[in-house]
Amino acid sequence: MKVFKSKLQLVVLFFAVLFTSCTYEPVDGTVETVPGGNTASGVFKADFSGNTWTAKETQAIISGNFIEIAAVNSKGESFGIVIEGSIAGTYAANVNIVAYTPAGTEYGYWAYNDNNPTENTGSVIITKIDTEKKTISGTFQFKGYWSDTDDPKPAIQFTNGVFKDIPYITQEETTDVFTAKVGSTNFVATDISTAEIDDFITIGALDANFNNLSIVIKNTLGTGSHTITNTLSGNVQGYYEDVNDEYKAISGSITITSKTADRIKGTFNFTTNGTPPFVITEGTFDVEY
């Protein structure tokens, strides 16, 4: 499995911005707000660099065949875990996503060694999923490698990691929609995440094979059609990532059909770079952000 590292990929959504402006709307019409308000929930802590790190806020999602757990402290530092699985058990860190991200950076310490991808860097143990109370508990430990290979830092050992009674929601409880075709194949999202990052609304999804499809929209844009250009300064952009690499849209458009203070709806299509390119068609989104 490829570890996702760039700023616009879903790991950033799961970890660093899960606590900013994301909400999940259950089928019954009530709104569950993820941490970011005044209510702390569950326990999440770990030891590293001679200190014990303790979360101020936590959040977990169980959807499809994925478990996601995120925690942030008062300084904006965060831990994130994404596991390919949905039941209690032991999961290897290097073939899933386990990371610590310092405040103010898109990079972090990941349980993945670029120079030795098969290295046993640690594990996450899900000890209990309480389906009545809707909480998840477990332990973790890992050796974290700095993800910015252009600015290497020594690896850090994270020990005594514990998460206990973290409330979780399921993706089925949301009314968010994100669909598309990749070539002639339907992209079936098992997880949808949205957030505002640096004046952009980022909407992305994973499928069951960890393929990642995402779009980025300048938050000041209104309804109408907006052209994707092959430049760094565009107001809209699209990305697709498979096991081999991440591909950027070089042409296409995103159309916003309706937008409120907390929800955006529209369509998209684009063609990526790469040989051969990926052609994304029939894209639709209707999400809370």
Backbone torsions as a table, in degrees:
resi	resn	phi	psi	omega
1	MET	NA	137.2	179.6
2	LYS	-82.8	138.2	175.0
3	VAL	-87.2	129.1	-178.5
4	PHE	-84.3	131.0	-174.8
5	LYS	-128.8	-17.8	-173.6
6	SER	-79.5	159.4	-171.3
7	LYS	-60.8	-34.7	-174.0
8	LEU	-91.3	7.1	179.6
9	GLN	-89.2	169.1	-169.0
10	LEU	-67.9	-23.3	179.1
11	VAL	-58.1	-38.4	177.1
12	VAL	-60.9	-40.2	179.4
13	LEU	-64.8	-44.1	-177.2
14	PHE	-65.6	-35.9	-171.4
15	PHE	-100.6	-76.2	-165.6
16	ALA	-68.3	-30.8	-174.5
17	VAL	-115.2	10.5	179.4
18	LEU	-61.7	-18.1	-173.6
19	PHE	-107.7	11.1	-174.4
20	THR	-94.5	-66.9	-174.3
21	SER	-143.4	33.6	-177.7
22	CYS	-99.9	135.3	172.5
23	THR	-131.4	158.2	179.7
24	TYR	-125.2	128.3	-174.6
25	GLU	-107.0	111.0	179.1
26	PRO	-67.5	165.3	-178.1
27	VAL	-61.8	-30.8	-176.1
28	ASP	-74.6	-3.1	174.8
29	GLY	97.0	-13.5	175.3
30	THR	-75.6	164.1	-178.3
31	VAL	-117.7	124.6	173.1
32	GLU	-99.7	119.5	179.5
33	THR	-94.4	129.5	177.9
34	VAL	-70.0	163.3	-177.9
35	PRO	-50.2	149.5	-173.0
36	GLY	146.6	-13.8	175.9
37	GLY	-97.0	-141.2	-173.9
38	ASN	-102.3	-4.3	-173.5
39	THR	-100.2	116.4	173.7
40	ALA	-87.6	149.4	-176.8
41	SER	-147.6	139.1	177.9
42	GLY	70.6	176.6	178.9
43	VAL	-124.4	133.9	176.6
44	PHE	-143.9	121.2	179.9
45	LYS	-152.3	161.1	178.2
46	ALA	-160.5	155.9	178.3
47	ASP	-104.7	134.6	170.4
48	PHE	-164.2	153.5	178.7
49	SER	51.8	35.8	175.3
50	GLY	79.9	8.4	-178.7
51	ASN	-133.9	161.4	173.7
52	THR	-102.1	122.0	178.9
53	TRP	-92.2	130.7	-178.7
54	THR	-127.5	132.6	-178.5
55	ALA	-76.0	146.5	170.6
56	LYS	-89.8	-36.7	-177.7
57	GLU	-139.3	150.5	-178.7
58	THR	-138.3	161.3	176.3
59	GLN	-158.6	144.7	175.9
60	ALA	-139.0	150.0	177.4
61	ILE	-135.0	132.9	171.3
62	ILE	-118.0	118.5	-175.9
63	SER	-150.6	135.7	-179.0
64	GLY	56.8	-121.7	178.4
65	ASN	-113.1	34.6	-179.4
66	PHE	-128.7	146.0	168.7
67	ILE	-120.5	127.1	178.2
68	GLU	-122.1	132.7	178.4
69	ILE	-132.8	131.5	179.2
70	ALA	-134.4	148.7	-179.5
71	ALA	-146.6	143.8	-179.9
72	VAL	-137.5	147.4	176.1
73	ASN	-105.8	-177.0	-175.5
74	SER	-67.8	-17.1	179.5
75	LYS	-88.9	-7.4	-177.1
76	GLY	90.5	6.5	174.3
77	GLU	-78.2	147.1	-174.6
78	SER	-141.6	151.8	168.5
79	PHE	-112.8	147.2	175.3
80	GLY	-143.3	141.6	178.9
81	ILE	-132.9	128.1	171.5
82	VAL	-127.4	118.6	-175.7
83	ILE	-115.7	137.1	172.6
84	GLU	-85.8	93.3	-176.8
85	GLY	166.7	169.2	-177.7
86	SER	-143.9	11.8	-178.2
87	ILE	-132.1	166.3	176.2
88	ALA	-63.0	146.1	-179.5
89	GLY	156.4	-176.2	-179.0
90	THR	-103.8	131.5	-177.0
91	TYR	-125.7	130.7	179.4
92	ALA	-67.8	137.1	-176.1
93	ALA	-70.5	-38.5	-171.0
94	ASN	-73.2	-18.2	179.3
95	VAL	-105.8	5.1	171.2
96	ASN	-120.6	-158.2	178.3
97	ILE	-123.3	117.6	176.3
98	VAL	-135.8	125.1	-172.1
99	ALA	-154.7	151.7	169.8
100	TYR	-119.0	129.9	-178.4
101	THR	-119.2	117.1	173.9
102	PRO	-62.3	163.6	179.8
103	ALA	-68.8	144.8	171.8
104	GLY	76.6	20.6	179.5
105	THR	-145.2	153.0	174.6
106	GLU	-88.4	-7.7	-178.5
107	TYR	-97.2	165.4	-179.1
108	GLY	-164.1	-175.6	177.4
109	TYR	-98.7	111.1	-174.2
110	TRP	-107.0	149.0	177.7
111	ALA	-82.1	53.4	-175.8
112	TYR	-151.6	125.6	-178.7
113	ASN	-103.1	109.6	-179.7
114	ASP	-57.5	-32.6	-177.4
115	ASN	-83.1	-14.2	178.7
116	ASN	-151.2	76.0	-173.1
117	PRO	-58.7	-23.2	-178.3
118	THR	-89.2	1.0	-179.9
119	GLU	-59.4	134.3	174.8
120	ASN	-76.6	98.0	-174.4
121	THR	-93.8	-4.8	179.3
122	GLY	145.8	-161.9	-176.6
123	SER	-158.5	160.9	171.0
124	VAL	-121.7	128.8	178.8
125	ILE	-114.1	114.5	173.4
126	ILE	-85.0	109.5	-176.2
127	THR	-89.3	-28.0	-177.5
128	LYS	-158.7	133.3	167.4
129	ILE	-117.8	107.5	-178.3
130	ASP	-89.9	103.0	-174.9
131	THR	-76.0	-16.2	176.8
132	GLU	-81.9	-49.4	179.1
133	LYS	-83.0	-13.7	-178.1
134	LYS	58.5	55.4	175.4
135	THR	-130.2	158.7	179.2
136	ILE	-131.5	142.3	-177.8
137	SER	-137.3	155.7	177.6
138	GLY	173.7	-167.5	179.7
139	THR	-136.9	163.3	176.7
140	PHE	-157.1	156.8	171.7
141	GLN	-157.2	143.0	-179.9
142	PHE	-161.7	160.1	171.2
143	LYS	-97.2	119.9	-174.4
144	GLY	-101.1	128.9	177.4
145	TYR	-104.9	135.3	-179.1
146	TRP	-63.6	131.2	-170.7
147	SER	-83.1	-15.0	177.8
148	ASP	-88.4	98.1	-177.0
149	THR	-70.5	-15.2	177.1
150	ASP	-82.1	-12.7	179.2
151	ASP	-137.1	70.2	-172.3
152	PRO	-63.8	146.0	175.3
153	LYS	-134.3	156.2	178.3
154	PRO	-61.6	146.6	177.0
155	ALA	-66.4	155.5	179.7
156	ILE	-123.3	138.2	176.4
157	GLN	-95.1	124.1	178.4
158	PHE	-106.3	122.6	-174.8
159	THR	-127.8	167.2	175.5
160	ASN	53.5	33.1	177.4
161	GLY	-69.4	132.0	-178.9
162	VAL	-138.3	134.3	166.5
163	PHE	-129.9	129.6	-172.8
164	LYS	-135.5	128.2	176.4
165	ASP	55.1	43.5	175.3
166	ILE	-77.9	121.5	178.4
167	PRO	-64.4	141.3	176.8
168	TYR	-127.7	156.4	169.4
169	ILE	-119.3	167.1	176.2
170	THR	-112.2	149.1	-178.6
171	GLN	-60.3	-27.8	-179.2
172	GLU	-64.6	-16.8	-179.2
173	GLU	-83.1	-0.2	179.9
174	THR	-102.6	158.2	174.8
175	THR	-104.5	9.3	179.6
176	ASP	-65.4	145.8	179.7
177	VAL	-129.2	134.6	174.6
178	PHE	-151.6	107.8	-176.8
179	THR	-133.3	160.2	177.1
180	ALA	-174.2	172.4	168.9
181	LYS	-115.4	135.1	172.9
182	VAL	-106.4	105.7	-167.6
183	GLY	66.6	-124.0	178.2
184	SER	-103.1	7.0	-174.7
185	THR	-102.8	132.6	175.7
186	ASN	-67.0	131.8	173.2
187	PHE	-88.5	112.8	-176.9
188	VAL	-102.4	106.2	-176.7
189	ALA	-74.2	128.3	171.5
190	THR	-97.9	-12.2	179.8
191	ASP	-153.9	130.7	179.6
192	ILE	-122.2	131.9	178.1
193	SER	-133.5	144.2	177.4
194	THR	-134.7	153.2	177.7
195	ALA	-168.4	161.7	171.7
196	GLU	-102.1	122.5	-178.1
197	ILE	-130.6	118.9	175.0
198	ASP	50.3	50.6	177.1
199	ASP	70.8	14.9	176.7
200	PHE	-123.1	144.4	170.5
201	ILE	-91.8	120.7	179.9
202	THR	-108.6	127.1	-180.0
203	ILE	-124.3	126.1	-177.5
204	GLY	-148.6	165.1	-178.5
205	ALA	-150.4	151.4	170.7
206	LEU	-110.1	147.1	169.6
207	ASP	-103.1	-175.8	-174.1
208	ALA	-65.3	-18.0	179.0
209	ASN	-100.5	14.5	-179.9
210	PHE	67.9	14.7	169.7
211	ASN	-68.6	144.8	-172.0
212	ASN	-122.6	123.3	176.0
213	LEU	-121.2	127.7	-177.3
214	SER	-146.7	154.6	173.9
215	ILE	-130.7	154.3	-177.6
216	VAL	-131.0	131.2	-174.7
217	ILE	-131.5	128.5	174.7
218	LYS	-57.3	129.5	-171.7
219	ASN	-71.6	-9.4	177.6
220	THR	-90.1	-6.9	-178.3
221	LEU	-71.4	145.2	176.4
222	GLY	-106.5	-166.3	-179.2
223	THR	-65.0	151.9	-178.2
224	GLY	130.0	176.1	-179.3
225	SER	-94.3	133.6	-176.3
226	HIS	-126.8	125.8	-172.8
227	THR	-82.3	134.5	172.3
228	ILE	-83.6	127.5	178.0
229	THR	-119.2	159.5	-179.1
230	ASN	-86.1	56.9	179.1
231	THR	-135.5	163.8	179.7
232	LEU	-82.4	-12.6	-173.4
233	SER	-105.9	14.0	-178.4
234	GLY	-70.2	159.4	179.5
235	ASN	-86.5	-16.4	177.7
236	VAL	-136.7	152.7	179.9
237	GLN	-157.6	158.5	177.2
238	GLY	-134.6	153.0	-179.2
239	TYR	-140.8	147.1	170.7
240	TYR	-136.3	136.4	179.3
241	GLU	-133.9	130.5	172.1
242	ASP	-115.0	-164.8	-175.4
243	VAL	-66.1	-19.0	-174.7
244	ASN	-91.2	-40.2	-172.8
245	ASP	-170.2	174.7	172.2
246	GLU	-103.7	138.0	-176.9
247	TYR	-122.7	138.3	-176.3
248	LYS	-105.9	142.0	176.7
249	ALA	-66.5	135.9	176.7
250	ILE	-114.0	-9.4	174.9
251	SER	-159.7	162.4	179.6
252	GLY	132.8	-164.5	-179.2
253	SER	-157.0	157.4	172.6
254	ILE	-126.0	126.3	-179.5
255	THR	-110.6	122.8	176.1
256	ILE	-93.7	118.7	-179.3
257	THR	-96.4	-25.9	174.1
258	SER	-157.0	148.6	-178.1
259	LYS	-152.9	130.1	174.0
260	THR	-121.6	-170.8	-178.8
261	ALA	-66.9	-20.4	-177.2
262	ASP	-139.7	10.5	178.9
263	ARG	-146.1	143.7	-179.1
264	ILE	-139.0	141.4	-175.8
265	LYS	-137.6	145.1	177.7
266	GLY	174.7	-162.4	-178.9
267	THR	-134.3	163.9	178.5
268	PHE	-156.4	157.4	170.7
269	ASN	-156.0	146.5	177.3
270	PHE	-163.8	161.7	175.1
271	THR	-118.1	135.2	-176.1
272	THR	-95.0	171.8	167.2
273	ASN	-74.9	-175.3	-178.6
274	GLY	100.7	161.7	-179.7
275	THR	-129.7	108.4	-3.4
276	PRO	-77.1	160.7	177.9
277	PRO	-74.7	160.5	171.4
278	PHE	-93.6	135.3	178.8
279	VAL	-110.7	115.5	-178.0
280	ILE	-103.5	121.5	-178.2
281	THR	-131.3	166.6	175.1
282	GLU	56.4	31.2	179.3
283	GLY	-72.5	135.0	175.8
284	THR	-135.8	147.9	174.8
285	PHE	-145.1	143.2	176.0
286	ASP	-152.5	92.9	-168.3
287	VAL	-136.8	155.7	170.2
288	GLU	-89.5	143.3	-178.2
289	TYR	-134.3	NA	NA
